[in-house]
Amino acid sequence: TYPPELRRAGISGTVVLKFAVRADGTTSKITVERSDNPAFEEPAIRAVRKWRFEPGEKDGKAVSVWVRLPIPFKFSR
């Protein structure tokens, strides 16, 4: 969710998150690697916690993998 105060102010930004995708597709160990604005960090983390991914695979079995993902917050009128 775009923070309402930043939307009203017309502020855009990006948060780069690093997290693990577990073998079951859920996320864990979410950390902020870089952020243009601290107010974007918690909404980005909340979103990634809800997402489900195809897990990594090794020798035909699902495994946990690390992911680095930029989350853009783009303001448009």
DRENTI-163743 format. One record per atom (N, C-alpha, C, CB): atom name; residue in one letter; residue number from 1; x, y, z; chain. Coordinates in Angstrom, 3 decimals. Atoms other than C-alpha are relative to their C-alpha. Glycine has a CB too. Layout:
# residues N
<rec a="CA" r="a" k="NUM" c1="X" c2="Y" c3="Z" c="A"/>
...
END
This chain:
# residues 77
<rec a="N" r="t" k="1" c1="0.843" c2="-1.181" c3="0.000" c="A"/>
<rec a="CA" r="t" k="1" c1="0.000" c2="0.000" c3="0.000" c="A"/>
<rec a="C" r="t" k="1" c1="0.882" c2="1.236" c3="0.000" c="A"/>
<rec a="CB" r="t" k="1" c1="-0.956" c2="0.002" c3="1.214" c="A"/>
<rec a="N" r="y" k="2" c1="-0.755" c2="-1.246" c3="0.089" c="A"/>
<rec a="CA" r="y" k="2" c1="1.348" c2="3.396" c3="-1.010" c="A"/>
<rec a="C" r="y" k="2" c1="-0.324" c2="0.841" c3="1.232" c="A"/>
<rec a="CB" r="y" k="2" c1="-0.335" c2="0.779" c3="-1.321" c="A"/>
<rec a="N" r="p" k="3" c1="0.290" c2="-0.839" c3="-1.167" c="A"/>
<rec a="CA" r="p" k="3" c1="1.717" c2="5.526" c3="2.149" c="A"/>
<rec a="C" r="p" k="3" c1="-0.776" c2="1.260" c3="-0.423" c="A"/>
<rec a="CB" r="p" k="3" c1="1.319" c2="0.395" c3="0.725" c="A"/>
<rec a="N" r="p" k="4" c1="0.853" c2="-1.114" c3="0.442" c="A"/>
<rec a="CA" r="p" k="4" c1="-1.083" c2="8.131" c3="1.848" c="A"/>
<rec a="C" r="p" k="4" c1="0.687" c2="1.368" c3="0.050" c="A"/>
<rec a="CB" r="p" k="4" c1="-1.240" c2="0.045" c3="0.848" c="A"/>
<rec a="N" r="e" k="5" c1="-0.650" c2="-1.309" c3="-0.110" c="A"/>
<rec a="CA" r="e" k="5" c1="1.064" c2="11.049" c3="3.040" c="A"/>
<rec a="C" r="e" k="5" c1="1.019" c2="0.223" c3="-1.119" c="A"/>
<rec a="CB" r="e" k="5" c1="0.686" c2="0.134" c3="1.360" c="A"/>
<rec a="N" r="l" k="6" c1="-0.961" c2="-0.120" c3="1.103" c="A"/>
<rec a="CA" r="l" k="6" c1="3.685" c2="10.322" c3="0.370" c="A"/>
<rec a="C" r="l" k="6" c1="-0.713" c2="0.123" c3="-1.339" c="A"/>
<rec a="CB" r="l" k="6" c1="0.946" c2="-1.208" c3="-0.020" c="A"/>
<rec a="N" r="r" k="7" c1="0.804" c2="-0.146" c3="1.220" c="A"/>
<rec a="CA" r="r" k="7" c1="1.028" c2="9.929" c3="-2.329" c="A"/>
<rec a="C" r="r" k="7" c1="-0.488" c2="1.443" c3="-0.129" c="A"/>
<rec a="CB" r="r" k="7" c1="-1.208" c2="-0.984" c3="0.012" c="A"/>
<rec a="N" r="r" k="8" c1="0.485" c2="-1.396" c3="0.031" c="A"/>
<rec a="CA" r="r" k="8" c1="-0.468" c2="13.312" c3="-1.384" c="A"/>
<rec a="C" r="r" k="8" c1="1.125" c2="0.964" c3="-0.344" c="A"/>
<rec a="CB" r="r" k="8" c1="-0.622" c2="0.389" c3="1.356" c="A"/>
<rec a="N" r="a" k="9" c1="-1.145" c2="-0.874" c3="0.253" c="A"/>
<rec a="CA" r="a" k="9" c1="3.003" c2="14.869" c3="-1.507" c="A"/>
<rec a="C" r="a" k="9" c1="0.637" c2="-0.252" c3="-1.360" c="A"/>
<rec a="CB" r="a" k="9" c1="1.036" c2="-0.182" c3="1.083" c="A"/>
<rec a="N" r="g" k="10" c1="-0.547" c2="0.304" c3="1.318" c="A"/>
<rec a="CA" r="g" k="10" c1="3.739" c2="13.271" c3="-4.900" c="A"/>
<rec a="C" r="g" k="10" c1="1.395" c2="-0.591" c3="0.041" c="A"/>
<rec a="CB" r="g" k="10" c1="0.018" c2="1.230" c3="-0.829" c="A"/>
<rec a="N" r="i" k="11" c1="-1.344" c2="0.556" c3="-0.180" c="A"/>
<rec a="CA" r="i" k="11" c1="6.796" c2="11.399" c3="-3.611" c="A"/>
<rec a="C" r="i" k="11" c1="0.042" c2="-1.451" c3="-0.481" c="A"/>
<rec a="CB" r="i" k="11" c1="0.432" c2="0.088" c3="1.485" c="A"/>
<rec a="N" r="s" k="12" c1="-0.254" c2="1.356" c3="0.477" c="A"/>
<rec a="CA" r="s" k="12" c1="8.072" c2="8.293" c3="-5.421" c="A"/>
<rec a="C" r="s" k="12" c1="1.292" c2="-0.504" c3="0.630" c="A"/>
<rec a="CB" r="s" k="12" c1="0.084" c2="-0.046" c3="-1.559" c="A"/>
<rec a="N" r="g" k="13" c1="-1.244" c2="0.557" c3="-0.516" c="A"/>
<rec a="CA" r="g" k="13" c1="10.841" c2="5.943" c3="-4.369" c="A"/>
<rec a="C" r="g" k="13" c1="0.062" c2="-1.496" c3="-0.203" c="A"/>
<rec a="CB" r="g" k="13" c1="0.157" c2="0.325" c3="1.468" c="A"/>
<rec a="N" r="t" k="14" c1="-0.218" c2="1.438" c3="0.138" c="A"/>
<rec a="CA" r="t" k="14" c1="12.218" c2="2.432" c3="-4.282" c="A"/>
<rec a="C" r="t" k="14" c1="0.611" c2="-0.542" c3="1.286" c="A"/>
<rec a="CB" r="t" k="14" c1="0.916" c2="-0.311" c3="-1.218" c="A"/>
<rec a="N" r="v" k="15" c1="-0.584" c2="0.732" c3="-1.121" c="A"/>
<rec a="CA" r="v" k="15" c1="12.977" c2="-0.033" c3="-1.511" c="A"/>
<rec a="C" r="v" k="15" c1="0.576" c2="-1.289" c3="-0.570" c="A"/>
<rec a="CB" r="v" k="15" c1="-1.064" c2="-0.290" c3="1.137" c="A"/>
<rec a="N" r="v" k="16" c1="-0.609" c2="1.260" c3="0.418" c="A"/>
<rec a="CA" r="v" k="16" c1="15.404" c2="-2.874" c3="-2.204" c="A"/>
<rec a="C" r="v" k="16" c1="0.014" c2="-0.927" c3="1.208" c="A"/>
<rec a="CB" r="v" k="16" c1="1.451" c2="0.217" c3="-0.574" c="A"/>
<rec a="N" r="l" k="17" c1="0.083" c2="0.971" c3="-1.079" c="A"/>
<rec a="CA" r="l" k="17" c1="14.643" c2="-5.901" c3="-0.063" c="A"/>
<rec a="C" r="l" k="17" c1="0.819" c2="-1.232" c3="-0.338" c="A"/>
<rec a="CB" r="l" k="17" c1="-1.454" c2="-0.383" c3="0.272" c="A"/>
<rec a="N" r="k" k="18" c1="-0.657" c2="1.301" c3="0.115" c="A"/>
<rec a="CA" r="k" k="18" c1="16.673" c2="-9.054" c3="0.513" c="A"/>
<rec a="C" r="k" k="18" c1="-0.774" c2="-0.939" c3="0.918" c="A"/>
<rec a="CB" r="k" k="18" c1="1.549" c2="0.067" c3="0.384" c="A"/>
<rec a="N" r="f" k="19" c1="0.764" c2="0.948" c3="-0.805" c="A"/>
<rec a="CA" r="f" k="19" c1="14.809" c2="-12.117" c3="1.721" c="A"/>
<rec a="C" r="f" k="19" c1="0.220" c2="-1.414" c3="-0.501" c="A"/>
<rec a="CB" r="f" k="19" c1="-1.494" c2="0.346" c3="-0.022" c="A"/>
<rec a="N" r="a" k="20" c1="-0.076" c2="1.409" c3="0.370" c="A"/>
<rec a="CA" r="a" k="20" c1="14.740" c2="-15.881" c3="1.683" c="A"/>
<rec a="C" r="a" k="20" c1="-1.362" c2="-0.453" c3="-0.489" c="A"/>
<rec a="CB" r="a" k="20" c1="0.475" c2="-0.870" c3="1.192" c="A"/>
<rec a="N" r="v" k="21" c1="1.200" c2="0.710" c3="0.435" c="A"/>
<rec a="CA" r="v" k="21" c1="12.189" c2="-17.827" c3="-0.318" c="A"/>
<rec a="C" r="v" k="21" c1="0.212" c2="-1.441" c3="0.437" c="A"/>
<rec a="CB" r="v" k="21" c1="-0.250" c2="0.124" c3="-1.577" c="A"/>
<rec a="N" r="r" k="22" c1="-0.112" c2="1.348" c3="-0.549" c="A"/>
<rec a="CA" r="r" k="22" c1="11.665" c2="-21.050" c3="1.581" c="A"/>
<rec a="C" r="r" k="22" c1="-0.450" c2="-1.048" c3="-1.016" c="A"/>
<rec a="CB" r="r" k="22" c1="-0.828" c2="-0.122" c3="1.284" c="A"/>
<rec a="N" r="a" k="23" c1="0.377" c2="1.106" c3="0.882" c="A"/>
<rec a="CA" r="a" k="23" c1="11.116" c2="-24.447" c3="-0.005" c="A"/>
<rec a="C" r="a" k="23" c1="-1.512" c2="-0.092" c3="-0.211" c="A"/>
<rec a="CB" r="a" k="23" c1="0.515" c2="-1.309" c3="0.567" c="A"/>
<rec a="N" r="d" k="24" c1="1.459" c2="0.018" c3="0.168" c="A"/>
<rec a="CA" r="d" k="24" c1="7.360" c2="-24.010" c3="0.541" c="A"/>
<rec a="C" r="d" k="24" c1="-0.527" c2="1.247" c3="-0.719" c="A"/>
<rec a="CB" r="d" k="24" c1="-0.673" c2="-0.126" c3="1.360" c="A"/>
<rec a="N" r="g" k="25" c1="0.398" c2="-1.190" c3="0.750" c="A"/>
<rec a="CA" r="g" k="25" c1="7.343" c2="-20.670" c3="-1.359" c="A"/>
<rec a="C" r="g" k="25" c1="-0.281" c2="1.222" c3="0.842" c="A"/>
<rec a="CB" r="g" k="25" c1="-1.192" c2="-0.303" c3="-0.794" c="A"/>
<rec a="N" r="t" k="26" c1="0.206" c2="-1.155" c3="-0.871" c="A"/>
<rec a="CA" r="t" k="26" c1="6.870" c2="-18.430" c3="1.680" c="A"/>
<rec a="C" r="t" k="26" c1="1.311" c2="0.768" c3="0.168" c="A"/>
<rec a="CB" r="t" k="26" c1="-0.549" c2="-0.444" c3="1.378" c="A"/>
<rec a="N" r="t" k="27" c1="-1.181" c2="-0.836" c3="-0.182" c="A"/>
<rec a="CA" r="t" k="27" c1="9.262" c2="-15.614" c3="2.555" c="A"/>
<rec a="C" r="t" k="27" c1="0.394" c2="0.079" c3="1.470" c="A"/>
<rec a="CB" r="t" k="27" c1="-0.251" c2="1.403" c3="-0.554" c="A"/>
<rec a="N" r="s" k="28" c1="-0.500" c2="-0.176" c3="-1.366" c="A"/>
<rec a="CA" r="s" k="28" c1="11.441" c2="-15.093" c3="5.627" c="A"/>
<rec a="C" r="s" k="28" c1="1.258" c2="0.848" c3="-0.051" c="A"/>
<rec a="CB" r="s" k="28" c1="0.284" c2="-1.376" c3="0.686" c="A"/>
<rec a="N" r="k" k="29" c1="-1.256" c2="-0.740" c3="-0.147" c="A"/>
<rec a="CA" r="k" k="29" c1="14.423" c2="-13.096" c3="6.886" c="A"/>
<rec a="C" r="k" k="29" c1="0.056" c2="1.240" c3="-0.898" c="A"/>
<rec a="CB" r="k" k="29" c1="1.178" c2="-0.912" c3="-0.315" c="A"/>
<rec a="N" r="i" k="30" c1="0.101" c2="-1.175" c3="0.864" c="A"/>
<rec a="CA" r="i" k="30" c1="13.283" c2="-9.929" c3="5.095" c="A"/>
<rec a="C" r="i" k="30" c1="0.784" c2="1.158" c3="0.618" c="A"/>
<rec a="CB" r="i" k="30" c1="-1.487" c2="0.400" c3="-0.221" c="A"/>
<rec a="N" r="t" k="31" c1="-0.764" c2="-1.163" c3="-0.448" c="A"/>
<rec a="CA" r="t" k="31" c1="15.741" c2="-7.040" c3="5.376" c="A"/>
<rec a="C" r="t" k="31" c1="-0.003" c2="1.058" c3="-1.092" c="A"/>
<rec a="CB" r="t" k="31" c1="1.452" c2="-0.396" c3="0.371" c="A"/>
<rec a="N" r="v" k="32" c1="-0.093" c2="-1.117" c3="0.932" c="A"/>
<rec a="CA" r="v" k="32" c1="15.988" c2="-3.612" c3="3.776" c="A"/>
<rec a="C" r="v" k="32" c1="1.473" c2="0.205" c3="-0.338" c="A"/>
<rec a="CB" r="v" k="32" c1="-0.635" c2="1.307" c3="0.600" c="A"/>
<rec a="N" r="e" k="33" c1="-1.378" c2="-0.261" c3="0.437" c="A"/>
<rec a="CA" r="e" k="33" c1="19.161" c2="-3.232" c3="1.727" c="A"/>
<rec a="C" r="e" k="33" c1="0.199" c2="1.479" c3="-0.335" c="A"/>
<rec a="CB" r="e" k="33" c1="0.349" c2="-0.869" c3="-1.224" c="A"/>
<rec a="N" r="r" k="34" c1="-0.087" c2="-1.407" c3="0.373" c="A"/>
<rec a="CA" r="r" k="34" c1="18.406" c2="0.264" c3="0.435" c="A"/>
<rec a="C" r="r" k="34" c1="-1.408" c2="0.553" c3="-0.082" c="A"/>
<rec a="CB" r="r" k="34" c1="0.759" c2="0.190" c3="-1.351" c="A"/>
<rec a="N" r="s" k="35" c1="1.313" c2="-0.621" c3="0.032" c="A"/>
<rec a="CA" r="s" k="35" c1="15.549" c2="2.719" c3="0.644" c="A"/>
<rec a="C" r="s" k="35" c1="0.146" c2="1.484" c3="-0.314" c="A"/>
<rec a="CB" r="s" k="35" c1="-0.738" c2="-0.206" c3="1.340" c="A"/>
<rec a="N" r="d" k="36" c1="0.015" c2="-1.424" c3="0.314" c="A"/>
<rec a="CA" r="d" k="36" c1="14.840" c2="6.115" c3="-0.884" c="A"/>
<rec a="C" r="d" k="36" c1="-0.712" c2="0.809" c3="1.077" c="A"/>
<rec a="CB" r="d" k="36" c1="-0.665" c2="0.232" c3="-1.345" c="A"/>
<rec a="N" r="n" k="37" c1="0.770" c2="-0.688" c3="-1.031" c="A"/>
<rec a="CA" r="n" k="37" c1="12.476" c2="6.942" c3="1.965" c="A"/>
<rec a="C" r="n" k="37" c1="-0.438" c2="-1.041" c3="1.035" c="A"/>
<rec a="CB" r="n" k="37" c1="-1.240" c2="0.751" c3="-0.616" c="A"/>
<rec a="N" r="p" k="38" c1="0.366" c2="0.984" c3="-1.028" c="A"/>
<rec a="CA" r="p" k="38" c1="11.997" c2="5.110" c3="5.298" c="A"/>
<rec a="C" r="p" k="38" c1="-1.497" c2="-0.298" c3="0.073" c="A"/>
<rec a="CB" r="p" k="38" c1="0.464" c2="0.484" c3="1.341" c="A"/>
<rec a="N" r="a" k="39" c1="1.449" c2="0.219" c3="-0.065" c="A"/>
<rec a="CA" r="a" k="39" c1="8.211" c2="5.523" c3="5.030" c="A"/>
<rec a="C" r="a" k="39" c1="-0.469" c2="-1.083" c3="-0.975" c="A"/>
<rec a="CB" r="a" k="39" c1="-0.735" c2="1.303" c3="-0.291" c="A"/>
<rec a="N" r="f" k="40" c1="0.353" c2="1.069" c3="0.941" c="A"/>
<rec a="CA" r="f" k="40" c1="8.201" c2="3.045" c3="2.103" c="A"/>
<rec a="C" r="f" k="40" c1="0.396" c2="-1.383" c3="0.504" c="A"/>
<rec a="CB" r="f" k="40" c1="0.657" c2="0.255" c3="-1.339" c="A"/>
<rec a="N" r="e" k="41" c1="-0.576" c2="1.288" c3="-0.414" c="A"/>
<rec a="CA" r="e" k="41" c1="10.028" c2="0.300" c3="4.000" c="A"/>
<rec a="C" r="e" k="41" c1="-1.027" c2="-0.973" c3="0.563" c="A"/>
<rec a="CB" r="e" k="41" c1="1.071" c2="0.232" c3="1.028" c="A"/>
<rec a="N" r="e" k="42" c1="0.967" c2="0.916" c3="-0.629" c="A"/>
<rec a="CA" r="e" k="42" c1="7.254" c2="-1.163" c3="6.166" c="A"/>
<rec a="C" r="e" k="42" c1="-1.069" c2="-0.466" c3="-0.986" c="A"/>
<rec a="CB" r="e" k="42" c1="-0.667" c2="0.680" c3="1.197" c="A"/>
<rec a="N" r="p" k="43" c1="0.960" c2="0.511" c3="0.989" c="A"/>
<rec a="CA" r="p" k="43" c1="4.667" c2="-1.269" c3="3.339" c="A"/>
<rec a="C" r="p" k="43" c1="0.616" c2="-1.037" c3="-0.949" c="A"/>
<rec a="CB" r="p" k="43" c1="-0.562" c2="1.157" c3="-0.813" c="A"/>
<rec a="N" r="a" k="44" c1="-0.667" c2="0.969" c3="0.877" c="A"/>
<rec a="CA" r="a" k="44" c1="7.206" c2="-3.078" c3="1.126" c="A"/>
<rec a="C" r="a" k="44" c1="0.188" c2="-1.335" c3="0.716" c="A"/>
<rec a="CB" r="a" k="44" c1="1.364" c2="0.546" c3="-0.474" c="A"/>
<rec a="N" r="i" k="45" c1="-0.195" c2="1.226" c3="-0.784" c="A"/>
<rec a="CA" r="i" k="45" c1="8.022" c2="-5.598" c3="3.871" c="A"/>
<rec a="C" r="i" k="45" c1="-1.326" c2="-0.734" c3="0.190" c="A"/>
<rec a="CB" r="i" k="45" c1="0.628" c2="0.328" c3="1.372" c="A"/>
<rec a="N" r="r" k="46" c1="1.317" c2="0.629" c3="-0.184" c="A"/>
<rec a="CA" r="r" k="46" c1="4.315" c2="-6.219" c3="4.575" c="A"/>
<rec a="C" r="r" k="46" c1="-0.456" c2="-0.712" c3="-1.271" c="A"/>
<rec a="CB" r="r" k="46" c1="-1.043" c2="1.052" c3="0.411" c="A"/>
<rec a="N" r="a" k="47" c1="0.407" c2="0.608" c3="1.272" c="A"/>
<rec a="CA" r="a" k="47" c1="3.680" c2="-6.908" c3="0.886" c="A"/>
<rec a="C" r="a" k="47" c1="0.758" c2="-1.298" c3="-0.250" c="A"/>
<rec a="CB" r="a" k="47" c1="0.233" c2="0.977" c3="-1.163" c="A"/>
<rec a="N" r="v" k="48" c1="-0.815" c2="1.189" c3="0.278" c="A"/>
<rec a="CA" r="v" k="48" c1="6.569" c2="-9.370" c3="0.512" c="A"/>
<rec a="C" r="v" k="48" c1="-0.337" c2="-1.138" c3="0.953" c="A"/>
<rec a="CB" r="v" k="48" c1="1.489" c2="0.339" c3="0.101" c="A"/>
<rec a="N" r="r" k="49" c1="0.405" c2="1.058" c3="-0.943" c="A"/>
<rec a="CA" r="r" k="49" c1="5.466" c2="-11.249" c3="3.639" c="A"/>
<rec a="C" r="r" k="49" c1="-1.213" c2="-0.785" c3="-0.510" c="A"/>
<rec a="CB" r="r" k="49" c1="-0.322" c2="0.611" c3="1.374" c="A"/>
<rec a="N" r="k" k="50" c1="1.226" c2="0.636" c3="0.498" c="A"/>
<rec a="CA" r="k" k="50" c1="2.158" c2="-12.002" c3="1.870" c="A"/>
<rec a="C" r="k" k="50" c1="0.221" c2="-0.786" c3="-1.289" c="A"/>
<rec a="CB" r="k" k="50" c1="-1.066" c2="1.048" c3="-0.228" c="A"/>
<rec a="N" r="w" k="51" c1="-0.231" c2="0.621" c3="1.301" c="A"/>
<rec a="CA" r="w" k="51" c1="3.651" c2="-13.098" c3="-1.468" c="A"/>
<rec a="C" r="w" k="51" c1="0.423" c2="-1.447" c3="0.128" c="A"/>
<rec a="CB" r="w" k="51" c1="1.046" c2="0.768" c3="-0.767" c="A"/>
<rec a="N" r="r" k="52" c1="-0.434" c2="1.390" c3="0.090" c="A"/>
<rec a="CA" r="r" k="52" c1="4.206" c2="-16.707" c3="-2.456" c="A"/>
<rec a="C" r="r" k="52" c1="0.753" c2="-0.159" c3="-1.314" c="A"/>
<rec a="CB" r="r" k="52" c1="-1.216" c2="-0.996" c3="0.089" c="A"/>
<rec a="N" r="f" k="53" c1="-0.878" c2="0.168" c3="1.138" c="A"/>
<rec a="CA" r="f" k="53" c1="6.936" c2="-17.789" c3="-4.863" c="A"/>
<rec a="C" r="f" k="53" c1="0.151" c2="-1.464" c3="-0.355" c="A"/>
<rec a="CB" r="f" k="53" c1="1.353" c2="0.615" c3="0.280" c="A"/>
<rec a="N" r="e" k="54" c1="-0.479" c2="1.320" c3="0.360" c="A"/>
<rec a="CA" r="e" k="54" c1="8.014" c2="-20.830" c3="-6.814" c="A"/>
<rec a="C" r="e" k="54" c1="1.368" c2="-0.128" c3="0.657" c="A"/>
<rec a="CB" r="e" k="54" c1="0.066" c2="-0.211" c3="-1.576" c="A"/>
<rec a="N" r="p" k="55" c1="-1.300" c2="0.112" c3="-0.676" c="A"/>
<rec a="CA" r="p" k="55" c1="10.899" c2="-22.076" c3="-4.678" c="A"/>
<rec a="C" r="p" k="55" c1="1.114" c2="-0.362" c3="-0.981" c="A"/>
<rec a="CB" r="p" k="55" c1="-0.070" c2="-1.048" c3="1.117" c="A"/>
<rec a="N" r="g" k="56" c1="-1.136" c2="0.466" c3="0.780" c="A"/>
<rec a="CA" r="g" k="56" c1="14.366" c2="-22.724" c3="-5.984" c="A"/>
<rec a="C" r="g" k="56" c1="-0.021" c2="-1.518" c3="-0.061" c="A"/>
<rec a="CB" r="g" k="56" c1="1.329" c2="0.505" c3="0.600" c="A"/>
<rec a="N" r="e" k="57" c1="-0.022" c2="1.452" c3="0.148" c="A"/>
<rec a="CA" r="e" k="57" c1="15.173" c2="-26.228" c3="-7.108" c="A"/>
<rec a="C" r="e" k="57" c1="1.441" c2="-0.473" c3="-0.172" c="A"/>
<rec a="CB" r="e" k="57" c1="-0.871" c2="-0.446" c3="-1.205" c="A"/>
<rec a="N" r="k" k="58" c1="-1.316" c2="0.625" c3="0.137" c="A"/>
<rec a="CA" r="k" k="58" c1="18.242" c2="-28.409" c3="-6.744" c="A"/>
<rec a="C" r="k" k="58" c1="-0.200" c2="-1.503" c3="0.003" c="A"/>
<rec a="CB" r="k" k="58" c1="0.976" c2="0.443" c3="1.145" c="A"/>
<rec a="N" r="d" k="59" c1="0.133" c2="1.457" c3="0.150" c="A"/>
<rec a="CA" r="d" k="59" c1="18.445" c2="-32.012" c3="-7.907" c="A"/>
<rec a="C" r="d" k="59" c1="-1.463" c2="-0.439" c3="0.060" c="A"/>
<rec a="CB" r="d" k="59" c1="0.804" c2="-0.722" c3="1.090" c="A"/>
<rec a="N" r="g" k="60" c1="1.418" c2="0.344" c3="0.065" c="A"/>
<rec a="CA" r="g" k="60" c1="14.683" c2="-31.970" c3="-8.497" c="A"/>
<rec a="C" r="g" k="60" c1="-0.782" c2="0.243" c3="1.270" c="A"/>
<rec a="CB" r="g" k="60" c1="-0.139" c2="-1.405" c3="-0.368" c="A"/>
<rec a="N" r="k" k="61" c1="0.691" c2="-0.253" c3="-1.273" c="A"/>
<rec a="CA" r="k" k="61" c1="13.837" c2="-30.878" c3="-4.944" c="A"/>
<rec a="C" r="k" k="61" c1="-0.047" c2="1.495" c3="0.285" c="A"/>
<rec a="CB" r="k" k="61" c1="0.701" c2="-0.745" c3="1.164" c="A"/>
<rec a="N" r="a" k="62" c1="0.152" c2="-1.404" c3="-0.373" c="A"/>
<rec a="CA" r="a" k="62" c1="12.550" c2="-27.547" c3="-3.667" c="A"/>
<rec a="C" r="a" k="62" c1="0.998" c2="0.358" c3="1.094" c="A"/>
<rec a="CB" r="a" k="62" c1="-1.443" c2="0.291" c3="0.467" c="A"/>
<rec a="N" r="v" k="63" c1="-0.971" c2="-0.478" c3="-0.987" c="A"/>
<rec a="CA" r="v" k="63" c1="15.157" c2="-25.551" c3="-1.734" c="A"/>
<rec a="C" r="v" k="63" c1="-0.230" c2="1.487" c3="0.263" c="A"/>
<rec a="CB" r="v" k="63" c1="1.457" c2="-0.252" c3="-0.487" c="A"/>
<rec a="N" r="s" k="64" c1="0.050" c2="-1.429" c3="-0.319" c="A"/>
<rec a="CA" r="s" k="64" c1="15.379" c2="-22.167" c3="-0.038" c="A"/>
<rec a="C" r="s" k="64" c1="1.052" c2="0.736" c3="-0.814" c="A"/>
<rec a="CB" r="s" k="64" c1="0.218" c2="0.242" c3="1.519" c="A"/>
<rec a="N" r="v" k="65" c1="-0.936" c2="-0.843" c3="0.750" c="A"/>
<rec a="CA" r="v" k="65" c1="17.027" c2="-19.364" c3="-2.006" c="A"/>
<rec a="C" r="v" k="65" c1="-0.111" c2="1.433" c3="0.501" c="A"/>
<rec a="CB" r="v" k="65" c1="-0.280" c2="-0.072" c3="-1.533" c="A"/>
<rec a="N" r="w" k="66" c1="0.010" c2="-1.418" c3="-0.330" c="A"/>
<rec a="CA" r="w" k="66" c1="17.986" c2="-15.740" c3="-1.367" c="A"/>
<rec a="C" r="w" k="66" c1="-0.425" c2="0.800" c3="-1.224" c="A"/>
<rec a="CB" r="w" k="66" c1="1.390" c2="0.462" c3="0.501" c="A"/>
<rec a="N" r="v" k="67" c1="0.492" c2="-0.874" c3="1.067" c="A"/>
<rec a="CA" r="v" k="67" c1="16.288" c2="-13.023" c3="-3.416" c="A"/>
<rec a="C" r="v" k="67" c1="0.284" c2="1.442" c3="0.385" c="A"/>
<rec a="CB" r="v" k="67" c1="-1.526" c2="-0.217" c3="-0.257" c="A"/>
<rec a="N" r="r" k="68" c1="-0.147" c2="-1.450" c3="-0.169" c="A"/>
<rec a="CA" r="r" k="68" c1="17.127" c2="-9.342" c3="-3.842" c="A"/>
<rec a="C" r="r" k="68" c1="-0.972" c2="0.618" c3="-0.994" c="A"/>
<rec a="CB" r="r" k="68" c1="1.511" c2="0.499" c3="-0.240" c="A"/>
<rec a="N" r="l" k="69" c1="1.074" c2="-0.492" c3="0.843" c="A"/>
<rec a="CA" r="l" k="69" c1="14.148" c2="-7.398" c3="-5.177" c="A"/>
<rec a="C" r="l" k="69" c1="-0.274" c2="1.476" c3="0.259" c="A"/>
<rec a="CB" r="l" k="69" c1="-1.262" c2="-0.816" c3="0.226" c="A"/>
<rec a="N" r="p" k="70" c1="0.412" c2="-1.390" c3="-0.168" c="A"/>
<rec a="CA" r="p" k="70" c1="13.514" c2="-3.697" c3="-5.800" c="A"/>
<rec a="C" r="p" k="70" c1="-1.525" c2="0.102" c3="-0.040" c="A"/>
<rec a="CB" r="p" k="70" c1="0.634" c2="0.894" c3="-1.093" c="A"/>
<rec a="N" r="i" k="71" c1="1.444" c2="-0.242" c3="-0.064" c="A"/>
<rec a="CA" r="i" k="71" c1="9.991" c2="-2.606" c3="-4.846" c="A"/>
<rec a="C" r="i" k="71" c1="-0.199" c2="1.488" c3="-0.317" c="A"/>
<rec a="CB" r="i" k="71" c1="-0.612" c2="-0.395" c3="1.431" c="A"/>
<rec a="N" r="p" k="72" c1="0.181" c2="-1.420" c3="0.357" c="A"/>
<rec a="CA" r="p" k="72" c1="9.095" c2="0.617" c3="-6.718" c="A"/>
<rec a="C" r="p" k="72" c1="-1.326" c2="0.549" c3="0.520" c="A"/>
<rec a="CB" r="p" k="72" c1="0.069" c2="0.178" c3="-1.524" c="A"/>
<rec a="N" r="f" k="73" c1="1.192" c2="-0.763" c3="-0.343" c="A"/>
<rec a="CA" r="f" k="73" c1="6.608" c2="3.153" c3="-5.420" c="A"/>
<rec a="C" r="f" k="73" c1="-0.001" c2="1.178" c3="-0.962" c="A"/>
<rec a="CB" r="f" k="73" c1="-0.014" c2="0.464" c3="1.532" c="A"/>
<rec a="N" r="k" k="74" c1="0.019" c2="-1.017" c3="1.042" c="A"/>
<rec a="CA" r="k" k="74" c1="5.783" c2="5.270" c3="-8.467" c="A"/>
<rec a="C" r="k" k="74" c1="-1.254" c2="0.845" c3="0.119" c="A"/>
<rec a="CB" r="k" k="74" c1="0.084" c2="-0.642" c3="-1.390" c="A"/>
<rec a="N" r="f" k="75" c1="1.129" c2="-0.910" c3="-0.095" c="A"/>
<rec a="CA" r="f" k="75" c1="3.594" c2="8.309" c3="-8.059" c="A"/>
<rec a="C" r="f" k="75" c1="-0.374" c2="0.469" c3="-1.391" c="A"/>
<rec a="CB" r="f" k="75" c1="0.325" c2="1.199" c3="0.917" c="A"/>
<rec a="N" r="s" k="76" c1="0.493" c2="-0.570" c3="1.261" c="A"/>
<rec a="CA" r="s" k="76" c1="1.432" c2="9.336" c3="-10.993" c="A"/>
<rec a="C" r="s" k="76" c1="-1.308" c2="0.710" c3="0.283" c="A"/>
<rec a="CB" r="s" k="76" c1="-0.188" c2="-1.103" c3="-1.099" c="A"/>
<rec a="N" r="r" k="77" c1="1.237" c2="-0.792" c3="-0.197" c="A"/>
<rec a="CA" r="r" k="77" c1="-1.286" c2="11.933" c3="-11.150" c="A"/>
<rec a="C" r="r" k="77" c1="-1.094" c2="-0.471" c3="-0.913" c="A"/>
<rec a="CB" r="r" k="77" c1="0.257" c2="1.488" c3="-0.238" c="A"/>
END
